Amino acid sequence: MQVGGEIARAAGPHPAAPAVLRWQLLSRAVPFAERAMWSVLSIGMFAGLWELCWAFGWADPKLLPPPHIFIGNIAEQAKFFNTVNRWEIGVDPNAGPSPAISVFNTVLASTGRVVAGLAIASVLAVALGVAIRYFKMCERLLQPTITLLAPVSPVAWLPVAIFLFGIGNKPAVFMVVVALLFHMVLATINQIDAVNRNLINVARTMGATKRQIYVRVIIPAILPNLFVVLRLNLFGAWMVVLIAEATGVGSGLGQVIMLARNTFNPSLVFFTIALIGVLGFLFDFAMRQIQRRILYWVPQGSEVLRGL
Amino acid sequence: MVSERIRPFSTKDSVVCRNVGKTWNAGTPRAHEALRGIDLDIGQGEFIALLGPSGCGKSTLLYLVAGLEESSGGEIWSFGDRVEAPSPERSLIFQETSLFPWLSVWQNVSFGLSLRGTSAGARREAAQIALQRVGLAEAMDKRPDELSGGMRQRVAVARALAMRPRVLLMDEPFAALDVQTRAKMQEFLLDVWRSSGASVLFVTHHIDEAVALADRVVVFTSRPGRIKTIVPIDLPRPRDLFSREAEALRMELTGLLRDEVNRAFAEQEAFSPAL
């Protein structure tokens, strides 16, 4: 036994360490690769069907250009993303930044509006929701109005956004905020009401004040579900931003779609749609990573359903 | 008026209930009387089990004593003071896990100290001492979801002990545990109780548990909950649950409880609409 232990110690963790590390990396990489493979397969199946329709002549390539066409002429389409000065009279359409940089700028503009809108809406929503539950007067004064405004379609706010903020980033961000805020306030109130009574009672028996109960118990307890609400609203934010951009913000993916519509350019439409899809996918992925980091206590996955 | 007199009860009595009643949703059509006319005196360091059929109001009494709910009638006193609000002197331990999932074990245990603004170093030290008493010092930095059900309840007990309570209120704390774990937890609780010197009010619907733990067993009637009788258990600890005396007590309590359960069932059937 002694000798065996000696040998094991001599062999030590040192020679074994790289192998262990490699194994750990591998065991993490394999499931990731598997998931990536399924994603590619899922999208490939959809694209394949489309290509098939085109090959059989069911899909008119002028109206529904299949992926190999609209992705094939990226370089051709990308220059339309240069929307900054194209509309000015006497300016050469090819002037300005290169097509690749134009695409990047456009994506950045739309993404920035979504992120800004989401950030403002979630901070405001949590603040309002907590205030409504914390102060009886806030509930009396605010809740009826919020409940009244929640079902109003964000599109109805579009003229208001333009009246108030004109053209630029502000109306688009305003649209995102207004589309999400009221729902998120109501979600926050619901979450506060659903906090486990025991947690609140434990804090009360330990002598917590009302403020301490809100700051130390209720807010951490509602964060996980609010993050899920935020993730679900992410897609809503993207839709609203496109609507706002399509009606004259001056730049962004929505405007490119509008341009494609006005110039009858289906390839550009589908290229932009593909771009938006990829962005939404990446956003959701990023949000899930953030969720895992900052909400470490929330169990992951849907293991229960797997067993069915 | 009793309430206008100053300290009518001794500062040595852990809990004194006088004619305590509780009606939920009083004044509404959904009003229902949970407790009526409870008179109970609990001495310092006494271990009391509250036994009764489900829904008889024993948990309600615990919440009233904790100060988490207001009684609809009567008075509750603790160490010479009227119970009007929750206090760290009276710690409540729940049936289900009530640990904060976002805090580590030691942060959970020292939560009460952090409310008072104690420094992190002092809190960690206090948490370590409390966790040693429940035999979980090595789990300091774990998170609640990494612990088993029994360990979580021990952490909850440690958290209560860290507040140095004089009364421990326990609402069926071991009901969600398996039989073996529960037996272990009962032993552990008796150790903690002896070393802390606190009084314990322990709600249970397990007759065995009441006989194994309590100095006195308070048997409740079914709704509205009243005290049917108080059975003293004068057996030395550690108790042999298979001794003749324990067997006799179990029989007695079973008989008392059966009457109440039967009555509760009969009432439910009388009130339920004919199908």
HADDOCK unambig.tbl for C-alpha pairs under 7 A between the chains (distance, minus, plus):
assign (segid A and resid 198 and name CA) (segid B and resid 98 and name CA) 5.79 0.50 0.50
assign (segid A and resid 199 and name CA) (segid B and resid 98 and name CA) 5.56 0.50 0.50
assign (segid A and resid 199 and name CA) (segid B and resid 100 and name CA) 6.88 0.50 0.50
assign (segid A and resid 202 and name CA) (segid B and resid 92 and name CA) 6.99 0.50 0.50
assign (segid A and resid 204 and name CA) (segid B and resid 86 and name CA) 6.20 0.50 0.50
assign (segid A and resid 205 and name CA) (segid B and resid 86 and name CA) 4.81 0.50 0.50
assign (segid A and resid 205 and name CA) (segid B and resid 87 and name CA) 5.27 0.50 0.50
assign (segid A and resid 205 and name CA) (segid B and resid 88 and name CA) 5.51 0.50 0.50
assign (segid A and resid 205 and name CA) (segid B and resid 91 and name CA) 6.17 0.50 0.50
assign (segid A and resid 206 and name CA) (segid B and resid 87 and name CA) 6.38 0.50 0.50
assign (segid A and resid 206 and name CA) (segid B and resid 88 and name CA) 4.72 0.50 0.50
assign (segid A and resid 206 and name CA) (segid B and resid 112 and name CA) 5.21 0.50 0.50
assign (segid A and resid 207 and name CA) (segid B and resid 86 and name CA) 6.79 0.50 0.50
assign (segid A and resid 207 and name CA) (segid B and resid 87 and name CA) 5.86 0.50 0.50
assign (segid A and resid 207 and name CA) (segid B and resid 88 and name CA) 5.99 0.50 0.50
assign (segid A and resid 208 and name CA) (segid B and resid 115 and name CA) 6.28 0.50 0.50
assign (segid A and resid 297 and name CA) (segid B and resid 101 and name CA) 6.08 0.50 0.50
assign (segid A and resid 297 and name CA) (segid B and resid 102 and name CA) 5.56 0.50 0.50
